[in-house]
Each structure stands twice: as structure tokens, then as C-alpha cells.
């Protein structure tokens, strides 16, 4: 699974970074320390979020960065 946010907000404001590796030991460490704990407290979205006024405003503002 891959995900990368290539928009102004992600790159300039949040200073997001993408990193990839196929080194099995490193992947296992990241999975145990980062992904498993994060998924344990996450909720799966089964329906799209509503695109109400707050959504449209957030999209507009994100595009300004």
C-alpha cells in the first residue's frame, strides 16, 4: 500500500516526507512501533465523509498554502 500527499499543504506547511524500503528488519520495526499502535486506535471509514461547507472551506484553505 502506498500513499503520498503531493499538495501545497502537505509539502510546505506540514513538511511531510515519504520514505520507502524493502529491508525486512526495518519494515518489521516500523510496523510494530508505528503502524500497529496507530491502527489499534483508528476507526475504519466505511462511507465517505460528507462534503459540507466545512469540507469545502478546508479544501479551499489547503489550496492557498
PDB file of N, CA, C, O and CB in Angstrom:
ATOM      1  N   UNK A   1       0.834  -1.173   0.000  1.00  0.00           N
ATOM      2  CA  UNK A   1       0.000   0.000   0.000  1.00  0.00           C
ATOM      3  C   UNK A   1       0.879   1.236   0.000  1.00  0.00           C
ATOM      4  O   UNK A   1       1.860   1.315   0.739  1.00  0.00           O
ATOM      5  CB  UNK A   1      -0.949  -0.002   1.202  1.00  0.00           C
ATOM      6  N   UNK A   2       0.525   2.182  -0.820  1.00  0.00           N
ATOM      7  CA  UNK A   2       1.301   3.417  -0.904  1.00  0.00           C
ATOM      8  C   UNK A   2       0.386   4.610  -0.746  1.00  0.00           C
ATOM      9  O   UNK A   2      -0.777   4.571  -1.147  1.00  0.00           O
ATOM     10  CB  UNK A   2       2.064   3.501  -2.234  1.00  0.00           C
ATOM     11  N   UNK A   3       0.910   5.662  -0.167  1.00  0.00           N
ATOM     12  CA  UNK A   3       0.153   6.891  -0.043  1.00  0.00           C
ATOM     13  C   UNK A   3       1.131   8.048   0.024  1.00  0.00           C
ATOM     14  O   UNK A   3       2.103   8.004   0.777  1.00  0.00           O
ATOM     15  CB  UNK A   3      -0.772   6.864   1.202  1.00  0.00           C
ATOM     16  N   UNK A   4       0.879   9.064  -0.751  1.00  0.00           N
ATOM     17  CA  UNK A   4       1.710  10.256  -0.723  1.00  0.00           C
ATOM     18  C   UNK A   4       0.820  11.460  -0.981  1.00  0.00           C
ATOM     19  O   UNK A   4       0.026  11.464  -1.923  1.00  0.00           O
ATOM     20  CB  UNK A   4       2.862  10.172  -1.768  1.00  0.00           C
ATOM     21  N   UNK A   5       0.951  12.463  -0.156  1.00  0.00           N
ATOM     22  CA  UNK A   5       0.173  13.681  -0.325  1.00  0.00           C
ATOM     23  C   UNK A   5       1.045  14.710  -1.025  1.00  0.00           C
ATOM     24  O   UNK A   5       1.925  15.309  -0.407  1.00  0.00           O
ATOM     25  CB  UNK A   5      -0.344  14.220   1.042  1.00  0.00           C
ATOM     26  N   UNK A   6       0.807  14.911  -2.288  1.00  0.00           N
ATOM     27  CA  UNK A   6       1.587  15.874  -3.053  1.00  0.00           C
ATOM     28  C   UNK A   6       0.752  17.119  -3.302  1.00  0.00           C
ATOM     29  O   UNK A   6       0.359  17.405  -4.433  1.00  0.00           O
ATOM     30  CB  UNK A   6       2.067  15.263  -4.387  1.00  0.00           C
ATOM     31  N   UNK A   7       0.487  17.850  -2.233  1.00  0.00           N
ATOM     32  CA  UNK A   7      -0.213  19.116  -2.349  1.00  0.00           C
ATOM     33  C   UNK A   7       0.550  20.165  -1.542  1.00  0.00           C
ATOM     34  O   UNK A   7       1.455  19.834  -0.777  1.00  0.00           O
ATOM     35  CB  UNK A   7      -1.689  18.992  -1.860  1.00  0.00           C
ATOM     36  N   UNK A   8       0.182  21.412  -1.719  1.00  0.00           N
ATOM     37  CA  UNK A   8       0.902  22.507  -1.076  1.00  0.00           C
ATOM     38  C   UNK A   8       0.898  22.396   0.454  1.00  0.00           C
ATOM     39  O   UNK A   8       1.926  22.608   1.097  1.00  0.00           O
ATOM     40  CB  UNK A   8       0.296  23.834  -1.493  1.00  0.00           C
ATOM     41  N   UNK A   9      -0.253  22.066   1.028  1.00  0.00           N
ATOM     42  CA  UNK A   9      -0.342  21.966   2.489  1.00  0.00           C
ATOM     43  C   UNK A   9       0.603  20.890   3.025  1.00  0.00           C
ATOM     44  O   UNK A   9       1.321  21.119   3.999  1.00  0.00           O
ATOM     45  CB  UNK A   9      -1.787  21.659   2.919  1.00  0.00           C
ATOM     46  N   UNK A  10       0.601  19.728   2.393  1.00  0.00           N
ATOM     47  CA  UNK A  10       1.435  18.625   2.865  1.00  0.00           C
ATOM     48  C   UNK A  10       2.922  18.924   2.712  1.00  0.00           C
ATOM     49  O   UNK A  10       3.719  18.621   3.600  1.00  0.00           O
ATOM     50  CB  UNK A  10       1.090  17.353   2.115  1.00  0.00           C
ATOM     51  N   UNK A  11       3.284  19.515   1.592  1.00  0.00           N
ATOM     52  CA  UNK A  11       4.698  19.735   1.315  1.00  0.00           C
ATOM     53  C   UNK A  11       5.276  20.972   1.986  1.00  0.00           C
ATOM     54  O   UNK A  11       6.423  20.957   2.433  1.00  0.00           O
ATOM     55  CB  UNK A  11       4.904  19.837  -0.150  1.00  0.00           C
ATOM     56  N   UNK A  12       4.494  22.041   2.061  1.00  0.00           N
ATOM     57  CA  UNK A  12       5.042  23.304   2.576  1.00  0.00           C
ATOM     58  C   UNK A  12       4.727  23.563   4.046  1.00  0.00           C
ATOM     59  O   UNK A  12       5.576  24.065   4.783  1.00  0.00           O
ATOM     60  CB  UNK A  12       4.519  24.446   1.759  1.00  0.00           C
ATOM     61  N   UNK A  13       3.514  23.224   4.477  1.00  0.00           N
ATOM     62  CA  UNK A  13       3.117  23.534   5.847  1.00  0.00           C
ATOM     63  C   UNK A  13       3.419  22.360   6.770  1.00  0.00           C
ATOM     64  O   UNK A  13       4.094  22.527   7.786  1.00  0.00           O
ATOM     65  CB  UNK A  13       1.625  23.890   5.909  1.00  0.00           C
ATOM     66  N   UNK A  14       2.929  21.189   6.427  1.00  0.00           N
ATOM     67  CA  UNK A  14       3.126  20.009   7.274  1.00  0.00           C
ATOM     68  C   UNK A  14       4.507  19.405   7.115  1.00  0.00           C
ATOM     69  O   UNK A  14       4.927  18.591   7.938  1.00  0.00           O
ATOM     70  CB  UNK A  14       2.084  18.966   6.960  1.00  0.00           C
ATOM     71  N   UNK A  15       5.218  19.794   6.067  1.00  0.00           N
ATOM     72  CA  UNK A  15       6.561  19.290   5.778  1.00  0.00           C
ATOM     73  C   UNK A  15       6.602  17.772   5.808  1.00  0.00           C
ATOM     74  O   UNK A  15       7.456  17.171   6.459  1.00  0.00           O
ATOM     75  CB  UNK A  15       7.566  19.854   6.773  1.00  0.00           C
ATOM     76  N   UNK A  16       5.656  17.156   5.086  1.00  0.00           N
ATOM     77  CA  UNK A  16       5.590  15.700   5.036  1.00  0.00           C
ATOM     78  C   UNK A  16       6.738  15.134   4.224  1.00  0.00           C
ATOM     79  O   UNK A  16       7.292  15.802   3.351  1.00  0.00           O
ATOM     80  CB  UNK A  16       4.259  15.243   4.452  1.00  0.00           C
ATOM     81  N   UNK A  17       7.080  13.908   4.520  1.00  0.00           N
ATOM     82  CA  UNK A  17       8.198  13.225   3.895  1.00  0.00           C
ATOM     83  C   UNK A  17       7.782  11.806   3.562  1.00  0.00           C
ATOM     84  O   UNK A  17       7.072  11.166   4.338  1.00  0.00           O
ATOM     85  CB  UNK A  17       9.443  13.235   4.810  1.00  0.00           C
ATOM     86  N   UNK A  18       8.210  11.318   2.434  1.00  0.00           N
ATOM     87  CA  UNK A  18       7.955   9.932   2.053  1.00  0.00           C
ATOM     88  C   UNK A  18       9.265   9.166   2.098  1.00  0.00           C
ATOM     89  O   UNK A  18      10.314   9.674   1.704  1.00  0.00           O
ATOM     90  CB  UNK A  18       7.310   9.842   0.640  1.00  0.00           C
ATOM     91  N   UNK A  19       9.187   7.946   2.582  1.00  0.00           N
ATOM     92  CA  UNK A  19      10.355   7.091   2.694  1.00  0.00           C
ATOM     93  C   UNK A  19       9.932   5.671   2.370  1.00  0.00           C
ATOM     94  O   UNK A  19       8.879   5.215   2.817  1.00  0.00           O
ATOM     95  CB  UNK A  19      10.993   7.181   4.111  1.00  0.00           C
ATOM     96  N   UNK A  20      10.738   4.977   1.604  1.00  0.00           N
ATOM     97  CA  UNK A  20      10.405   3.601   1.241  1.00  0.00           C
ATOM     98  C   UNK A  20      11.618   2.705   1.436  1.00  0.00           C
ATOM     99  O   UNK A  20      12.759   3.116   1.227  1.00  0.00           O
ATOM    100  CB  UNK A  20       9.906   3.522  -0.217  1.00  0.00           C
ATOM    101  N   UNK A  21      11.341   1.467   1.842  1.00  0.00           N
ATOM    102  CA  UNK A  21      12.406   0.482   1.981  1.00  0.00           C
ATOM    103  C   UNK A  21      11.819  -0.916   1.818  1.00  0.00           C
ATOM    104  O   UNK A  21      10.640  -1.141   2.092  1.00  0.00           O
ATOM    105  CB  UNK A  21      13.122   0.624   3.352  1.00  0.00           C
ATOM    106  N   UNK A  22      12.631  -1.824   1.382  1.00  0.00           N
ATOM    107  CA  UNK A  22      12.223  -3.228   1.319  1.00  0.00           C
ATOM    108  C   UNK A  22      13.066  -4.071   2.285  1.00  0.00           C
ATOM    109  O   UNK A  22      13.033  -5.300   2.242  1.00  0.00           O
ATOM    110  CB  UNK A  22      12.356  -3.768  -0.131  1.00  0.00           C
ATOM    111  N   UNK A  23      13.814  -3.397   3.149  1.00  0.00           N
ATOM    112  CA  UNK A  23      14.637  -4.083   4.143  1.00  0.00           C
ATOM    113  C   UNK A  23      13.706  -4.682   5.200  1.00  0.00           C
ATOM    114  O   UNK A  23      13.074  -3.948   5.960  1.00  0.00           O
ATOM    115  CB  UNK A  23      15.685  -3.103   4.796  1.00  0.00           C
ATOM    116  N   UNK A  24      13.623  -6.011   5.246  1.00  0.00           N
ATOM    117  CA  UNK A  24      12.625  -6.695   6.080  1.00  0.00           C
ATOM    118  C   UNK A  24      12.686  -6.327   7.560  1.00  0.00           C
ATOM    119  O   UNK A  24      11.647  -6.154   8.197  1.00  0.00           O
ATOM    120  CB  UNK A  24      12.793  -8.173   5.943  1.00  0.00           C
ATOM    121  N   UNK A  25      13.874  -6.208   8.104  1.00  0.00           N
ATOM    122  CA  UNK A  25      14.002  -5.897   9.531  1.00  0.00           C
ATOM    123  C   UNK A  25      13.489  -4.487   9.832  1.00  0.00           C
ATOM    124  O   UNK A  25      12.819  -4.267  10.841  1.00  0.00           O
ATOM    125  CB  UNK A  25      15.469  -6.033   9.981  1.00  0.00           C
ATOM    126  N   UNK A  26      13.804  -3.544   8.959  1.00  0.00           N
ATOM    127  CA  UNK A  26      13.327  -2.172   9.136  1.00  0.00           C
ATOM    128  C   UNK A  26      11.818  -2.107   9.011  1.00  0.00           C
ATOM    129  O   UNK A  26      11.161  -1.434   9.805  1.00  0.00           O
ATOM    130  CB  UNK A  26      13.978  -1.236   8.115  1.00  0.00           C
ATOM    131  N   UNK A  27      11.259  -2.792   8.033  1.00  0.00           N
ATOM    132  CA  UNK A  27       9.810  -2.830   7.856  1.00  0.00           C
ATOM    133  C   UNK A  27       9.133  -3.406   9.097  1.00  0.00           C
ATOM    134  O   UNK A  27       8.106  -2.888   9.536  1.00  0.00           O
ATOM    135  CB  UNK A  27       9.441  -3.658   6.614  1.00  0.00           C
ATOM    136  N   UNK A  28       9.689  -4.456   9.658  1.00  0.00           N
ATOM    137  CA  UNK A  28       9.118  -5.079  10.855  1.00  0.00           C
ATOM    138  C   UNK A  28       9.132  -4.119  12.046  1.00  0.00           C
ATOM    139  O   UNK A  28       8.172  -4.070  12.815  1.00  0.00           O
ATOM    140  CB  UNK A  28       9.888  -6.357  11.205  1.00  0.00           C
ATOM    141  N   UNK A  29      10.205  -3.366  12.196  1.00  0.00           N
ATOM    142  CA  UNK A  29      10.294  -2.395  13.292  1.00  0.00           C
ATOM    143  C   UNK A  29       9.259  -1.292  13.107  1.00  0.00           C
ATOM    144  O   UNK A  29       8.557  -0.941  14.056  1.00  0.00           O
ATOM    145  CB  UNK A  29      11.713  -1.789  13.372  1.00  0.00           C
ATOM    146  N   UNK A  30       9.155  -0.741  11.906  1.00  0.00           N
ATOM    147  CA  UNK A  30       8.168   0.313  11.641  1.00  0.00           C
ATOM    148  C   UNK A  30       6.754  -0.198  11.872  1.00  0.00           C
ATOM    149  O   UNK A  30       5.919   0.493  12.455  1.00  0.00           O
ATOM    150  CB  UNK A  30       8.310   0.836  10.204  1.00  0.00           C
ATOM    151  N   UNK A  31       6.501  -1.399  11.414  1.00  0.00           N
ATOM    152  CA  UNK A  31       5.163  -1.965  11.589  1.00  0.00           C
ATOM    153  C   UNK A  31       4.819  -2.067  13.074  1.00  0.00           C
ATOM    154  O   UNK A  31       3.735  -1.661  13.491  1.00  0.00           O
ATOM    155  CB  UNK A  31       5.068  -3.354  10.920  1.00  0.00           C
ATOM    156  N   UNK A  32       5.735  -2.607  13.867  1.00  0.00           N
ATOM    157  CA  UNK A  32       5.481  -2.815  15.298  1.00  0.00           C
ATOM    158  C   UNK A  32       5.403  -1.497  16.075  1.00  0.00           C
ATOM    159  O   UNK A  32       4.565  -1.354  16.966  1.00  0.00           O
ATOM    160  CB  UNK A  32       6.573  -3.696  15.896  1.00  0.00           C
ATOM    161  N   UNK A  33       6.252  -0.554  15.750  1.00  0.00           N
ATOM    162  CA  UNK A  33       6.318   0.692  16.527  1.00  0.00           C
ATOM    163  C   UNK A  33       5.344   1.763  16.052  1.00  0.00           C
ATOM    164  O   UNK A  33       4.904   2.597  16.844  1.00  0.00           O
ATOM    165  CB  UNK A  33       7.713   1.243  16.476  1.00  0.00           C
ATOM    166  N   UNK A  34       5.009   1.748  14.784  1.00  0.00           N
ATOM    167  CA  UNK A  34       4.207   2.835  14.231  1.00  0.00           C
ATOM    168  C   UNK A  34       2.817   2.392  13.775  1.00  0.00           C
ATOM    169  O   UNK A  34       1.808   2.919  14.244  1.00  0.00           O
ATOM    170  CB  UNK A  34       4.935   3.456  13.075  1.00  0.00           C
ATOM    171  N   UNK A  35       2.770   1.432  12.869  1.00  0.00           N
ATOM    172  CA  UNK A  35       1.502   1.094  12.237  1.00  0.00           C
ATOM    173  C   UNK A  35       0.548   0.315  13.146  1.00  0.00           C
ATOM    174  O   UNK A  35      -0.635   0.648  13.213  1.00  0.00           O
ATOM    175  CB  UNK A  35       1.764   0.300  10.999  1.00  0.00           C
ATOM    176  N   UNK A  36       1.029  -0.699  13.835  1.00  0.00           N
ATOM    177  CA  UNK A  36       0.144  -1.495  14.692  1.00  0.00           C
ATOM    178  C   UNK A  36      -0.481  -0.625  15.789  1.00  0.00           C
ATOM    179  O   UNK A  36      -1.695  -0.693  15.980  1.00  0.00           O
ATOM    180  CB  UNK A  36       0.923  -2.672  15.326  1.00  0.00           C
ATOM    181  N   UNK A  37       0.293   0.189  16.518  1.00  0.00           N
ATOM    182  CA  UNK A  37      -0.335   1.045  17.536  1.00  0.00           C
ATOM    183  C   UNK A  37      -1.314   2.060  16.934  1.00  0.00           C
ATOM    184  O   UNK A  37      -2.358   2.339  17.524  1.00  0.00           O
ATOM    185  CB  UNK A  37       0.739   1.784  18.324  1.00  0.00           C
ATOM    186  N   UNK A  38      -0.984   2.602  15.779  1.00  0.00           N
ATOM    187  CA  UNK A  38      -1.860   3.580  15.141  1.00  0.00           C
ATOM    188  C   UNK A  38      -3.170   2.927  14.701  1.00  0.00           C
ATOM    189  O   UNK A  38      -4.246   3.483  14.923  1.00  0.00           O
ATOM    190  CB  UNK A  38      -1.156   4.226  13.937  1.00  0.00           C
ATOM    191  N   UNK A  39      -3.083   1.768  14.089  1.00  0.00           N
ATOM    192  CA  UNK A  39      -4.295   1.069  13.648  1.00  0.00           C
ATOM    193  C   UNK A  39      -5.157   0.653  14.838  1.00  0.00           C
ATOM    194  O   UNK A  39      -6.381   0.593  14.723  1.00  0.00           O
ATOM    195  CB  UNK A  39      -3.927  -0.165  12.811  1.00  0.00           C
ATOM    196  N   UNK A  40      -4.532   0.365  15.975  1.00  0.00           N
ATOM    197  CA  UNK A  40      -5.282  -0.069  17.158  1.00  0.00           C
ATOM    198  C   UNK A  40      -6.219   1.009  17.684  1.00  0.00           C
ATOM    199  O   UNK A  40      -7.241   0.691  18.293  1.00  0.00           O
ATOM    200  CB  UNK A  40      -4.326  -0.482  18.252  1.00  0.00           C
ATOM    201  N   UNK A  41      -5.891   2.270  17.463  1.00  0.00           N
ATOM    202  CA  UNK A  41      -6.734   3.370  17.951  1.00  0.00           C
ATOM    203  C   UNK A  41      -7.451   4.098  16.807  1.00  0.00           C
ATOM    204  O   UNK A  41      -7.989   5.188  16.999  1.00  0.00           O
ATOM    205  CB  UNK A  41      -5.885   4.366  18.745  1.00  0.00           C
ATOM    206  N   UNK A  42      -7.452   3.494  15.631  1.00  0.00           N
ATOM    207  CA  UNK A  42      -8.088   4.096  14.466  1.00  0.00           C
ATOM    208  C   UNK A  42      -9.461   3.493  14.222  1.00  0.00           C
ATOM    209  O   UNK A  42      -9.772   2.391  14.675  1.00  0.00           O
ATOM    210  CB  UNK A  42      -7.212   3.921  13.231  1.00  0.00           C
ATOM    211  N   UNK A  43     -10.265   4.243  13.498  1.00  0.00           N
ATOM    212  CA  UNK A  43     -11.587   3.777  13.101  1.00  0.00           C
ATOM    213  C   UNK A  43     -11.645   3.725  11.588  1.00  0.00           C
ATOM    214  O   UNK A  43     -11.307   4.699  10.915  1.00  0.00           O
ATOM    215  CB  UNK A  43     -12.705   4.692  13.670  1.00  0.00           C
ATOM    216  N   UNK A  44     -12.069   2.598  11.055  1.00  0.00           N
ATOM    217  CA  UNK A  44     -12.179   2.468   9.607  1.00  0.00           C
ATOM    218  C   UNK A  44     -13.415   3.213   9.118  1.00  0.00           C
ATOM    219  O   UNK A  44     -14.514   3.039   9.645  1.00  0.00           O
ATOM    220  CB  UNK A  44     -12.239   0.979   9.189  1.00  0.00           C
ATOM    221  N   UNK A  45     -13.213   4.041   8.107  1.00  0.00           N
ATOM    222  CA  UNK A  45     -14.346   4.735   7.500  1.00  0.00           C
ATOM    223  C   UNK A  45     -14.954   3.829   6.439  1.00  0.00           C
ATOM    224  O   UNK A  45     -14.265   3.387   5.520  1.00  0.00           O
ATOM    225  CB  UNK A  45     -13.911   6.105   6.884  1.00  0.00           C
ATOM    226  N   UNK A  46     -16.231   3.559   6.568  1.00  0.00           N
ATOM    227  CA  UNK A  46     -16.899   2.680   5.612  1.00  0.00           C
ATOM    228  C   UNK A  46     -17.774   3.457   4.641  1.00  0.00           C
ATOM    229  O   UNK A  46     -18.264   2.900   3.659  1.00  0.00           O
ATOM    230  CB  UNK A  46     -17.737   1.653   6.345  1.00  0.00           C
ATOM    231  N   UNK A  47     -17.967   4.730   4.912  1.00  0.00           N
ATOM    232  CA  UNK A  47     -18.707   5.596   3.994  1.00  0.00           C
ATOM    233  C   UNK A  47     -17.918   6.895   3.841  1.00  0.00           C
ATOM    234  O   UNK A  47     -17.172   7.278   4.741  1.00  0.00           O
ATOM    235  CB  UNK A  47     -20.171   5.873   4.512  1.00  0.00           C
ATOM    236  N   UNK A  48     -18.080   7.565   2.717  1.00  0.00           N
ATOM    237  CA  UNK A  48     -17.359   8.829   2.530  1.00  0.00           C
ATOM    238  C   UNK A  48     -17.802   9.886   3.542  1.00  0.00           C
ATOM    239  O   UNK A  48     -18.955   9.913   3.972  1.00  0.00           O
ATOM    240  CB  UNK A  48     -17.571   9.353   1.105  1.00  0.00           C
ATOM    241  N   UNK A  49     -16.864  10.747   3.909  1.00  0.00           N
ATOM    242  CA  UNK A  49     -17.216  11.859   4.778  1.00  0.00           C
ATOM    243  C   UNK A  49     -18.087  12.836   4.004  1.00  0.00           C
ATOM    244  O   UNK A  49     -17.912  12.985   2.795  1.00  0.00           O
ATOM    245  CB  UNK A  49     -15.948  12.562   5.326  1.00  0.00           C
ATOM    246  N   UNK A  50     -19.023  13.506   4.672  1.00  0.00           N
ATOM    247  CA  UNK A  50     -19.880  14.459   3.965  1.00  0.00           C
ATOM    248  C   UNK A  50     -19.069  15.649   3.452  1.00  0.00           C
ATOM    249  O   UNK A  50     -18.157  16.125   4.127  1.00  0.00           O
ATOM    250  CB  UNK A  50     -21.012  14.947   4.885  1.00  0.00           C
ATOM    251  N   UNK A  51     -19.403  16.114   2.279  1.00  0.00           N
ATOM    252  CA  UNK A  51     -18.708  17.265   1.691  1.00  0.00           C
ATOM    253  C   UNK A  51     -19.549  18.510   1.941  1.00  0.00           C
ATOM    254  O   UNK A  51     -20.115  19.101   1.020  1.00  0.00           O
ATOM    255  CB  UNK A  51     -18.452  17.058   0.154  1.00  0.00           C
ATOM    256  N   UNK A  52     -19.613  18.889   3.213  1.00  0.00           N
ATOM    257  CA  UNK A  52     -20.399  20.041   3.615  1.00  0.00           C
ATOM    258  C   UNK A  52     -19.556  21.314   3.506  1.00  0.00           C
ATOM    259  O   UNK A  52     -18.459  21.295   2.948  1.00  0.00           O
ATOM    260  CB  UNK A  52     -20.929  19.859   5.049  1.00  0.00           C
ATOM    261  N   UNK A  53     -20.070  22.400   4.035  1.00  0.00           N
ATOM    262  CA  UNK A  53     -19.383  23.684   3.945  1.00  0.00           C
ATOM    263  C   UNK A  53     -18.001  23.639   4.589  1.00  0.00           C
ATOM    264  O   UNK A  53     -17.054  24.200   4.037  1.00  0.00           O
ATOM    265  CB  UNK A  53     -20.220  24.768   4.599  1.00  0.00           C
ATOM    266  N   UNK A  54     -17.862  22.984   5.742  1.00  0.00           N
ATOM    267  CA  UNK A  54     -16.554  22.926   6.400  1.00  0.00           C
ATOM    268  C   UNK A  54     -15.533  22.170   5.554  1.00  0.00           C
ATOM    269  O   UNK A  54     -14.354  22.524   5.541  1.00  0.00           O
ATOM    270  CB  UNK A  54     -16.681  22.264   7.773  1.00  0.00           C
ATOM    271  N   UNK A  55     -15.979  21.133   4.849  1.00  0.00           N
ATOM    272  CA  UNK A  55     -15.083  20.384   3.955  1.00  0.00           C
ATOM    273  C   UNK A  55     -14.616  21.290   2.811  1.00  0.00           C
ATOM    274  O   UNK A  55     -13.425  21.362   2.510  1.00  0.00           O
ATOM    275  CB  UNK A  55     -15.796  19.114   3.390  1.00  0.00           C
ATOM    276  N   UNK A  56     -15.566  21.973   2.183  1.00  0.00           N
ATOM    277  CA  UNK A  56     -15.218  22.835   1.053  1.00  0.00           C
ATOM    278  C   UNK A  56     -14.293  23.965   1.493  1.00  0.00           C
ATOM    279  O   UNK A  56     -13.383  24.352   0.760  1.00  0.00           O
ATOM    280  CB  UNK A  56     -16.486  23.413   0.409  1.00  0.00           C
ATOM    281  N   UNK A  57     -14.529  24.493   2.695  1.00  0.00           N
ATOM    282  CA  UNK A  57     -13.663  25.543   3.218  1.00  0.00           C
ATOM    283  C   UNK A  57     -12.258  25.004   3.472  1.00  0.00           C
ATOM    284  O   UNK A  57     -11.276  25.676   3.156  1.00  0.00           O
ATOM    285  CB  UNK A  57     -14.251  26.132   4.509  1.00  0.00           C
ATOM    286  N   UNK A  58     -12.148  23.814   4.033  1.00  0.00           N
ATOM    287  CA  UNK A  58     -10.841  23.207   4.288  1.00  0.00           C
ATOM    288  C   UNK A  58     -10.075  22.972   2.985  1.00  0.00           C
ATOM    289  O   UNK A  58      -8.870  23.218   2.920  1.00  0.00           O
ATOM    290  CB  UNK A  58     -11.009  21.882   5.044  1.00  0.00           C
ATOM    291  N   UNK A  59     -10.759  22.504   1.962  1.00  0.00           N
ATOM    292  CA  UNK A  59     -10.120  22.282   0.654  1.00  0.00           C
ATOM    293  C   UNK A  59      -9.626  23.613   0.093  1.00  0.00           C
ATOM    294  O   UNK A  59      -8.502  23.707  -0.400  1.00  0.00           O
ATOM    295  CB  UNK A  59     -11.111  21.603  -0.345  1.00  0.00           C
ATOM    296  N   UNK A  60     -10.457  24.623   0.167  1.00  0.00           N
ATOM    297  CA  UNK A  60     -10.076  25.941  -0.335  1.00  0.00           C
ATOM    298  C   UNK A  60      -8.839  26.459   0.398  1.00  0.00           C
ATOM    299  O   UNK A  60      -7.881  26.907  -0.232  1.00  0.00           O
ATOM    300  CB  UNK A  60     -11.244  26.934  -0.181  1.00  0.00           C
ATOM    301  N   UNK A  61      -8.862  26.397   1.728  1.00  0.00           N
ATOM    302  CA  UNK A  61      -7.737  26.904   2.509  1.00  0.00           C
ATOM    303  C   UNK A  61      -6.458  26.113   2.250  1.00  0.00           C
ATOM    304  O   UNK A  61      -5.373  26.690   2.168  1.00  0.00           O
ATOM    305  CB  UNK A  61      -8.072  26.867   3.990  1.00  0.00           C
ATOM    306  N   UNK A  62      -6.585  24.802   2.122  1.00  0.00           N
ATOM    307  CA  UNK A  62      -5.407  23.971   1.854  1.00  0.00           C
ATOM    308  C   UNK A  62      -4.777  24.354   0.529  1.00  0.00           C
ATOM    309  O   UNK A  62      -3.553  24.353   0.397  1.00  0.00           O
ATOM    310  CB  UNK A  62      -5.779  22.481   1.850  1.00  0.00           C
ATOM    311  N   UNK A  63      -5.600  24.680  -0.451  1.00  0.00           N
ATOM    312  CA  UNK A  63      -5.074  25.076  -1.761  1.00  0.00           C
ATOM    313  C   UNK A  63      -4.338  26.413  -1.715  1.00  0.00           C
ATOM    314  O   UNK A  63      -3.530  26.699  -2.598  1.00  0.00           O
ATOM    315  CB  UNK A  63      -6.203  25.154  -2.770  1.00  0.00           C
ATOM    316  N   UNK A  64      -4.603  27.231  -0.708  1.00  0.00           N
ATOM    317  CA  UNK A  64      -3.948  28.540  -0.602  1.00  0.00           C
ATOM    318  C   UNK A  64      -2.520  28.431  -0.086  1.00  0.00           C
ATOM    319  O   UNK A  64      -1.714  29.336  -0.305  1.00  0.00           O
ATOM    320  CB  UNK A  64      -4.748  29.450   0.309  1.00  0.00           C
ATOM    321  N   UNK A  65      -2.198  27.338   0.594  1.00  0.00           N
ATOM    322  CA  UNK A  65      -0.846  27.148   1.110  1.00  0.00           C
ATOM    323  C   UNK A  65      -0.003  26.613   0.014  1.00  0.00           C
ATOM    324  O   UNK A  65       1.188  26.371   0.214  1.00  0.00           O
ATOM    325  CB  UNK A  65      -0.817  26.212   2.324  1.00  0.00           C
TER     326      UNK A  65
END
